[in-house]
Amino acid sequence: MKKIVPDTSVVIDGRVTKIIEDEELGDFDEIEVIISEAVVGELESQANKGQEIGLNGIEEIQKLRKLQDTGVIKLTFKGARPNLEQIKLASGGEIDYLIRDLAIEENAMLLTSDVVQAEIGRVKGLEVKYLQPETEDTETDIRLIDYFNSMDNVMSVHIKQGTKVKGKVGVPGEMKMKVIDDQIMTANKVQKLSREIVEKAKRSSKGFIEFDKGGATVVQLRDMRISISRPPFADGFEITAVRPITKVSLDDYRLSTELKHRLAEKQRGVLLAGAPGAGKSTLAQAIADYLLEKDYVVKTMEDPRDLQVSDEITQYTSLEGRIDLTADLLLLVRPDYTIYDEVRKTSDFKVFADMRLAGVGMIGVTHANRGIDALQRLIGRVELGMVPQVVDTVVFLDEAKIAKVYDIGFTVKVPAGMMEKDLARPVIEVKNFETDEVEYEIYTYGEQVVVMPIEESETTKPVWKMAEKQVEREIRKYVGGNVKAEIKSDDSTIVYVPENQIARLLGRGGENISMVEEDLGLSIDVRPFSEMKNKRTKNKSKEMGTHNVNVSIKSDQVVLDLGKEKSGETVDIHASDEYLLTATVGQDGTIKIRKGTAIAQQVMESINTGKKIQTT
């Protein structure tokens, strides 16, 4: 009788039944497979944690039981069951020791695909059969691939028990969820598919299991990132698989020439921001390939790893579950640029900042609904004065297109809208990369960090709102009751108070109000609340008339240019006598309409038919 003791590695791989059925052990009248209780205990522990490898191992033992039932082998379970401490120390060799000890006791062949286990077994005098880990370069037999190939441009596949298989189909910015398979997926079918995926990832030369714990498994298989969830972590068995449908270069983006120059001139600190699905990772991949072409040393930090970059770019994940340890290693490697996908938690921003301040060029991918929001996520996690040294460029993407690029700089000045020279302070200026105009200022005001939008209209400066509060606080030192301040210019304000409090505020000979004016650096006009309604009524009457509008057709937009004097106004747009839309004019004096919309189509058709685009 031939006795074999398989270790955990070959049981999980499903290799024991395979070599028996293929008669790779030789011609024996009877084969006894002895499963160590240490293997059973380890598999049970993994399965109870929801780990896929534990479930795969149990499935392999069930197949061995069927081989015994048909008389092919004899299956027995022997040895001491490992205690909790030994299971925790499995990675240190405790379980392997118990398995080798059983093989020695039974005078059996040790079957393993672990090279360390095999070599130690030989040292101990055991007969060892080492199975080289299998690798495969194809995944065509996985049902998951059929779902991706069921129609054109399937970006992601969504499978959950009790539902039909669906997929996101289309191109970035124009995605639709469609049913790929009308068949309702049972829990058993989803489980079977998930095990196929895990097995293929272990055997593929371009696949690996990113992590497997607590009811969740993340697998990278070629260009697919696959997330597997199961109870109790999720309320049912689920598989979500994502893969890129296109590979682009930096040349495919607006501002590509300027952005290339900016990245190539020196190592930068860049945040790529946008909503989920906006195309951030795709742009990160394009930037990585471009930097590689410019002879920069490029690495990535990803958890999980799913960027589709050149084989010359090494992709790192968290080391022992800690991305900061990965950063420590990279600081020794000294890459010119590191792509960090994704920067989300406080610890991520701190690692990003630490590497950037150490002189490494950093490209960080982060979620944000606006470009300025990405910068605000950094505030509070990094000392305010260090922000421009950590991030000097923010690239915001919308629907897979570069919508805006910000240039981050640092200066000392009086913030826009403030009046006194002694209010000068360090200010972070956020400039539009295309126009070089400041769109936001970031500075401290008291104990607060203020992110202030800069608008050109003198009547709508947001900083005046803060100044009004300061004026009201000063006036309340002299006045009882309600107080309302309205800033009218950088050096004047109107203050409304109860009529019976005016004399008290002015003081004898106007000494009180003079003192307040001197302290605030403002000319103050004191008025009763009875005048407030009329005084605050905005003059909406405008000189009526018809004005022609300059229209330019861009690659992705229709731009109506009304001139900067119309900035901030809400206007009606007509095509000759036909009403088209009402819109607010932007800071640069234009109204931008995205191509593909009905309004943009109407404007272009009107121009083609000879109509004039006008505003009234």
Buried (B, 14 or more C-beta within 10 A) or exposed (E): EBBBBBBBBBBBBBBBBBBBEEEEBEEEEEBBBBBBBBBBBBBBBBBEEBBBBBBBBBBBBEBBEEBBEEEBBBBEEEBEBBEEEBBEBBEEBBBBBBBBBBBBEBEBBBBBBBEEBBEBBEEEEBBBBBBEBBEBEEBEEBBBBBBBEBEEBBBBBBBBBEBBBBBBBBEBBEBEEEEBBEEEBEBEBBBBBBBBBBBBBBBBEBBBBBBBBEBBBBBBBBEBBBBBBBEEBBEBBBBBBBBBBEEBEBEBBBBBEEBBEBBBEEBBBBBBBBBEBBBBBBBBBBBBBBBBBEEBBBBBBBBBBBBBBEEEBEBBBBBEEEBEEBBBEBBEEEBBBBBBBBBEEEEBBBBBBBBBBEEBBBBBBBBBEBBBBBBBBBBEBBEBEBBBBBBBBBBBBBBBBBBBBBBBEBEEBBBBBBBEEEEEEEBBBBBBBEEEEBBBBBBBBEEEBBBBBBBEEEEEBEBBEBBBEBBBEBBEEBBEEEBBBBBBEBEBBBBBBBEEBBEEBBBEEEEBBEBBBEEBBBEBBBBEBEEBEEEEEEEEEEEEEEEEBEBEEEEBBBBBBBEBEBBBBEBEBBBEEEEBBEBEBBBBBBBBBBEEEEBBEBBBEBBEEEBEBBBE
